[in-house]
Amino acid sequence: MAWVGQLSGDELFTTAVTRGELLFGLYCMPDGRRRSDLLQKLTLLFEQKLADHVLPYDGAAADVHAKIAATRRAQGRPVAMPDAMIAGIAHSRGAALATRNVRDFEGCGITLVDPWH
């Protein structure tokens, strides 16, 4: 994840959906030091690096999300609801999406970046 540190604060955004997915994953972990440490780090990330940089799921994103989900379904390549929502947010803002799961977002009409490759 070194690439994140190379981006300026003006270039790095996340989505409200992604934030929810990350927090859900942490809250599903067993109570303990690892969960506590990761939750603290994630909270700091949202408060410092991503303060005011969480893109909401709004009407424009919902419109694009619906079109993406319907198109992919008609192609026999259904997309998970959270992924379609994230793609809708990125598409409606003309933003590129950094993800390890490039395959899940192919055909969504957005620029994809895989920082792990």
MIVEX-189169 format. One record per atom (N, C-alpha, C): x, y, z; residue in three letters; atom name; residue number from 1. Coordinates in steps of 0.1 Angstrom, whole numbers. Example, Ala and Ser with C-alpha at 12.3 -4.5 7.8 and 13.67 -1.06 7.14 Angstrom:
BEGIN
((132,-57,78),"ALA","N",1)
((123,-45,78),"ALA","CA",1)
((132,-33,78),"ALA","C",1)
((128,-22,71),"SER","N",2)
((137,-11,71),"SER","CA",2)
((129,0,79),"SER","C",2)
END
This chain:
BEGIN
((8,-12,0),"MET","N",1)
((0,0,0),"MET","CA",1)
((9,13,0),"MET","C",1)
((21,11,-4),"ALA","N",2)
((30,23,-4),"ALA","CA",2)
((25,34,-14),"ALA","C",2)
((18,29,-24),"TRP","N",3)
((13,39,-34),"TRP","CA",3)
((4,49,-28),"TRP","C",3)
((-4,46,-17),"VAL","N",4)
((-13,55,-11),"VAL","CA",4)
((-5,67,-5),"VAL","C",4)
((7,64,1),"GLY","N",5)
((15,75,6),"GLY","CA",5)
((21,84,-4),"GLY","C",5)
((21,80,-17),"GLN","N",6)
((27,88,-28),"GLN","CA",6)
((16,98,-33),"GLN","C",6)
((4,96,-30),"LEU","N",7)
((-7,104,-35),"LEU","CA",7)
((-8,117,-27),"LEU","C",7)
((-12,128,-33),"SER","N",8)
((-15,140,-25),"SER","CA",8)
((-29,138,-19),"SER","C",8)
((-31,146,-9),"GLY","N",9)
((-45,146,-3),"GLY","CA",9)
((-56,149,-12),"GLY","C",9)
((-53,157,-22),"ASP","N",10)
((-63,160,-32),"ASP","CA",10)
((-66,149,-42),"ASP","C",10)
((-58,139,-43),"GLU","N",11)
((-60,128,-52),"GLU","CA",11)
((-66,116,-46),"GLU","C",11)
((-66,114,-34),"LEU","N",12)
((-71,102,-27),"LEU","CA",12)
((-85,104,-21),"LEU","C",12)
((-94,95,-26),"PHE","N",13)
((-108,95,-21),"PHE","CA",13)
((-111,81,-18),"PHE","C",13)
((-122,79,-10),"THR","N",14)
((-128,66,-9),"THR","CA",14)
((-143,68,-10),"THR","C",14)
((-151,57,-9),"THR","N",15)
((-165,59,-10),"THR","CA",15)
((-171,55,4),"THR","C",15)
((-183,61,6),"ALA","N",16)
((-190,57,18),"ALA","CA",16)
((-193,42,19),"ALA","C",16)
((-195,36,7),"VAL","N",17)
((-197,21,7),"VAL","CA",17)
((-185,14,11),"VAL","C",17)
((-173,18,6),"THR","N",18)
((-161,12,10),"THR","CA",18)
((-158,14,25),"THR","C",18)
((-161,25,30),"ARG","N",19)
((-159,28,44),"ARG","CA",19)
((-167,18,52),"ARG","C",19)
((-180,16,48),"GLY","N",20)
((-188,7,55),"GLY","CA",20)
((-183,-8,54),"GLY","C",20)
((-178,-11,42),"GLU","N",21)
((-173,-25,40),"GLU","CA",21)
((-161,-27,49),"GLU","C",21)
((-152,-18,50),"LEU","N",22)
((-140,-19,59),"LEU","CA",22)
((-144,-20,73),"LEU","C",22)
((-153,-11,78),"LEU","N",23)
((-157,-12,92),"LEU","CA",23)
((-165,-25,95),"LEU","C",23)
((-173,-29,86),"PHE","N",24)
((-180,-42,88),"PHE","CA",24)
((-170,-53,90),"PHE","C",24)
((-160,-54,81),"GLY","N",25)
((-150,-64,83),"GLY","CA",25)
((-143,-64,96),"GLY","C",25)
((-140,-52,101),"LEU","N",26)
((-134,-51,114),"LEU","CA",26)
((-143,-55,125),"LEU","C",26)
((-155,-50,125),"TYR","N",27)
((-165,-54,135),"TYR","CA",27)
((-168,-69,136),"TYR","C",27)
((-166,-76,125),"CYS","N",28)
((-169,-90,124),"CYS","CA",28)
((-157,-98,130),"CYS","C",28)
((-146,-91,132),"MET","N",29)
((-134,-98,138),"MET","CA",29)
((-136,-101,152),"MET","C",29)
((-130,-111,158),"PRO","N",30)
((-131,-114,172),"PRO","CA",30)
((-125,-102,180),"PRO","C",30)
((-131,-99,191),"ASP","N",31)
((-126,-89,200),"ASP","CA",31)
((-111,-92,203),"ASP","C",31)
((-103,-82,204),"GLY","N",32)
((-89,-85,208),"GLY","CA",32)
((-80,-74,203),"GLY","C",32)
((-67,-76,205),"ARG","N",33)
((-57,-65,202),"ARG","CA",33)
((-57,-62,187),"ARG","C",33)
((-57,-73,179),"ARG","N",34)
((-56,-71,164),"ARG","CA",34)
((-68,-62,159),"ARG","C",34)
((-80,-66,163),"ARG","N",35)
((-91,-58,159),"ARG","CA",35)
((-90,-44,164),"ARG","C",35)
((-87,-42,176),"SER","N",36)
((-85,-29,182),"SER","CA",36)
((-75,-20,175),"SER","C",36)
((-63,-26,172),"ASP","N",37)
((-53,-19,165),"ASP","CA",37)
((-57,-15,151),"ASP","C",37)
((-63,-24,144),"LEU","N",38)
((-68,-21,130),"LEU","CA",38)
((-79,-11,130),"LEU","C",38)
((-88,-11,140),"LEU","N",39)
((-98,-2,141),"LEU","CA",39)
((-93,12,144),"LEU","C",39)
((-83,13,152),"GLN","N",40)
((-76,26,155),"GLN","CA",40)
((-69,31,143),"GLN","C",40)
((-62,23,135),"LYS","N",41)
((-55,27,123),"LYS","CA",41)
((-65,32,113),"LYS","C",41)
((-76,25,111),"LEU","N",42)
((-86,29,101),"LEU","CA",42)
((-93,42,105),"LEU","C",42)
((-96,43,118),"THR","N",43)
((-102,56,123),"THR","CA",43)
((-92,68,120),"THR","C",43)
((-80,66,123),"LEU","N",44)
((-70,77,120),"LEU","CA",44)
((-69,80,105),"LEU","C",44)
((-70,69,97),"LEU","N",45)
((-70,71,82),"LEU","CA",45)
((-81,80,78),"LEU","C",45)
((-93,77,83),"PHE","N",46)
((-105,85,79),"PHE","CA",46)
((-105,99,85),"PHE","C",46)
((-99,100,97),"GLU","N",47)
((-99,114,103),"GLU","CA",47)
((-88,122,98),"GLU","C",47)
((-77,117,93),"GLN","N",48)
((-65,125,88),"GLN","CA",48)
((-64,125,73),"GLN","C",48)
((-60,114,68),"LYS","N",49)
((-58,113,53),"LYS","CA",49)
((-70,115,45),"LYS","C",49)
((-82,110,50),"LEU","N",50)
((-94,110,42),"LEU","CA",50)
((-105,119,47),"LEU","C",50)
((-101,128,56),"ALA","N",51)
((-111,137,61),"ALA","CA",51)
((-117,145,50),"ALA","C",51)
((-130,146,49),"ASP","N",52)
((-137,152,38),"ASP","CA",52)
((-134,146,24),"ASP","C",52)
((-129,134,24),"HIS","N",53)
((-126,127,11),"HIS","CA",53)
((-134,114,10),"HIS","C",53)
((-145,113,16),"VAL","N",54)
((-154,101,15),"VAL","CA",54)
((-165,105,6),"VAL","C",54)
((-166,99,-6),"LEU","N",55)
((-176,102,-16),"LEU","CA",55)
((-189,95,-12),"LEU","C",55)
((-200,103,-12),"PRO","N",56)
((-213,97,-8),"PRO","CA",56)
((-219,89,-20),"PRO","C",56)
((-228,81,-16),"TYR","N",57)
((-237,74,-25),"TYR","CA",57)
((-249,83,-27),"TYR","C",57)
((-250,90,-38),"ASP","N",58)
((-261,100,-40),"ASP","CA",58)
((-269,96,-52),"ASP","C",58)
((-278,105,-56),"GLY","N",59)
((-287,103,-67),"GLY","CA",59)
((-280,100,-80),"GLY","C",59)
((-269,107,-83),"ALA","N",60)
((-262,105,-95),"ALA","CA",60)
((-255,92,-95),"ALA","C",60)
((-250,88,-84),"ALA","N",61)
((-243,75,-83),"ALA","CA",61)
((-254,64,-84),"ALA","C",61)
((-266,66,-78),"ALA","N",62)
((-276,56,-79),"ALA","CA",62)
((-281,53,-93),"ALA","C",62)
((-282,64,-101),"ASP","N",63)
((-286,63,-115),"ASP","CA",63)
((-276,54,-123),"ASP","C",63)
((-263,57,-121),"VAL","N",64)
((-252,50,-128),"VAL","CA",64)
((-252,35,-123),"VAL","C",64)
((-253,34,-110),"HIS","N",65)
((-253,20,-104),"HIS","CA",65)
((-263,11,-110),"HIS","C",65)
((-275,17,-111),"ALA","N",66)
((-286,9,-117),"ALA","CA",66)
((-283,4,-131),"ALA","C",66)
((-278,14,-139),"LYS","N",67)
((-275,10,-153),"LYS","CA",67)
((-264,0,-154),"LYS","C",67)
((-253,2,-146),"ILE","N",68)
((-242,-8,-145),"ILE","CA",68)
((-247,-22,-141),"ILE","C",68)
((-255,-22,-131),"ALA","N",69)
((-260,-35,-126),"ALA","CA",69)
((-269,-42,-136),"ALA","C",69)
((-278,-35,-142),"ALA","N",70)
((-287,-40,-152),"ALA","CA",70)
((-279,-45,-165),"ALA","C",70)
((-269,-37,-169),"THR","N",71)
((-261,-41,-181),"THR","CA",71)
((-253,-54,-178),"THR","C",71)
((-247,-54,-167),"ARG","N",72)
((-239,-66,-163),"ARG","CA",72)
((-248,-78,-162),"ARG","C",72)
((-259,-77,-156),"ARG","N",73)
((-268,-88,-155),"ARG","CA",73)
((-273,-93,-168),"ARG","C",73)
((-276,-84,-178),"ALA","N",74)
((-280,-88,-191),"ALA","CA",74)
((-269,-95,-199),"ALA","C",74)
((-256,-92,-195),"GLN","N",75)
((-245,-98,-201),"GLN","CA",75)
((-242,-112,-195),"GLN","C",75)
((-249,-115,-185),"GLY","N",76)
((-246,-128,-177),"GLY","CA",76)
((-235,-126,-168),"GLY","C",76)
((-231,-114,-165),"ARG","N",77)
((-220,-111,-155),"ARG","CA",77)
((-225,-102,-144),"ARG","C",77)
((-234,-108,-136),"PRO","N",78)
((-239,-99,-125),"PRO","CA",78)
((-228,-94,-116),"PRO","C",78)
((-231,-82,-110),"VAL","N",79)
((-221,-76,-102),"VAL","CA",79)
((-227,-75,-88),"VAL","C",79)
((-219,-77,-77),"ALA","N",80)
((-224,-75,-64),"ALA","CA",80)
((-229,-61,-61),"ALA","C",80)
((-240,-60,-53),"MET","N",81)
((-246,-47,-51),"MET","CA",81)
((-235,-36,-46),"MET","C",81)
((-227,-40,-36),"PRO","N",82)
((-217,-30,-31),"PRO","CA",82)
((-208,-25,-42),"PRO","C",82)
((-203,-35,-51),"ASP","N",83)
((-194,-32,-61),"ASP","CA",83)
((-201,-23,-72),"ASP","C",83)
((-214,-25,-75),"ALA","N",84)
((-221,-17,-84),"ALA","CA",84)
((-223,-3,-78),"ALA","C",84)
((-225,-2,-65),"MET","N",85)
((-226,11,-59),"MET","CA",85)
((-213,19,-59),"MET","C",85)
((-202,12,-57),"ILE","N",86)
((-189,19,-57),"ILE","CA",86)
((-186,23,-72),"ILE","C",86)
((-189,14,-81),"ALA","N",87)
((-187,18,-95),"ALA","CA",87)
((-195,30,-99),"ALA","C",87)
((-207,30,-94),"GLY","N",88)
((-216,42,-97),"GLY","CA",88)
((-211,55,-91),"GLY","C",88)
((-205,54,-79),"ILE","N",89)
((-199,66,-73),"ILE","CA",89)
((-187,71,-82),"ILE","C",89)
((-178,61,-85),"ALA","N",90)
((-167,65,-93),"ALA","CA",90)
((-171,71,-107),"ALA","C",90)
((-180,64,-114),"HIS","N",91)
((-184,68,-127),"HIS","CA",91)
((-190,81,-127),"HIS","C",91)
((-199,84,-117),"SER","N",92)
((-207,97,-117),"SER","CA",92)
((-198,108,-114),"SER","C",92)
((-186,106,-109),"ARG","N",93)
((-176,116,-106),"ARG","CA",93)
((-164,117,-115),"ARG","C",93)
((-164,108,-125),"GLY","N",94)
((-153,107,-135),"GLY","CA",94)
((-140,103,-128),"GLY","C",94)
((-141,95,-118),"ALA","N",95)
((-129,91,-110),"ALA","CA",95)
((-124,77,-114),"ALA","C",95)
((-111,75,-113),"ALA","N",96)
((-106,61,-115),"ALA","CA",96)
((-108,54,-101),"ALA","C",96)
((-108,41,-102),"LEU","N",97)
((-110,32,-91),"LEU","CA",97)
((-98,23,-89),"LEU","C",97)
((-92,24,-77),"ALA","N",98)
((-80,16,-73),"ALA","CA",98)
((-86,4,-66),"ALA","C",98)
((-83,-8,-71),"THR","N",99)
((-89,-20,-65),"THR","CA",99)
((-80,-32,-68),"THR","C",99)
((-80,-42,-59),"ARG","N",100)
((-73,-54,-62),"ARG","CA",100)
((-83,-63,-70),"ARG","C",100)
((-95,-61,-69),"ASN","N",101)
((-106,-69,-76),"ASN","CA",101)
((-110,-63,-89),"ASN","C",101)
((-100,-61,-98),"VAL","N",102)
((-102,-55,-111),"VAL","CA",102)
((-113,-62,-118),"VAL","C",102)
((-113,-75,-118),"ARG","N",103)
((-123,-83,-126),"ARG","CA",103)
((-137,-80,-122),"ARG","C",103)
((-140,-77,-109),"ASP","N",104)
((-153,-74,-104),"ASP","CA",104)
((-159,-61,-110),"ASP","C",104)
((-150,-52,-115),"PHE","N",105)
((-154,-39,-120),"PHE","CA",105)
((-152,-37,-135),"PHE","C",105)
((-147,-48,-141),"GLU","N",106)
((-146,-47,-156),"GLU","CA",106)
((-159,-45,-162),"GLU","C",106)
((-160,-37,-173),"GLY","N",107)
((-173,-35,-180),"GLY","CA",107)
((-182,-25,-173),"GLY","C",107)
((-177,-18,-163),"CYS","N",108)
((-185,-8,-156),"CYS","CA",108)
((-183,6,-161),"CYS","C",108)
((-174,8,-171),"GLY","N",109)
((-172,21,-177),"GLY","CA",109)
((-164,31,-169),"GLY","C",109)
((-155,25,-160),"ILE","N",110)
((-146,33,-152),"ILE","CA",110)
((-132,29,-154),"ILE","C",110)
((-122,38,-152),"THR","N",111)
((-108,35,-153),"THR","CA",111)
((-104,27,-140),"THR","C",111)
((-98,16,-142),"LEU","N",112)
((-94,8,-131),"LEU","CA",112)
((-79,8,-129),"LEU","C",112)
((-74,9,-117),"VAL","N",113)
((-60,8,-113),"VAL","CA",113)
((-58,-3,-103),"VAL","C",113)
((-49,-12,-106),"ASP","N",114)
((-46,-22,-96),"ASP","CA",114)
((-32,-19,-90),"ASP","C",114)
((-31,-13,-79),"PRO","N",115)
((-18,-9,-73),"PRO","CA",115)
((-10,-21,-68),"PRO","C",115)
((-16,-33,-68),"TRP","N",116)
((-9,-45,-63),"TRP","CA",116)
((-1,-51,-75),"TRP","C",116)
((-3,-46,-87),"HIS","N",117)
((4,-52,-99),"HIS","CA",117)
((12,-41,-106),"HIS","C",117)
END
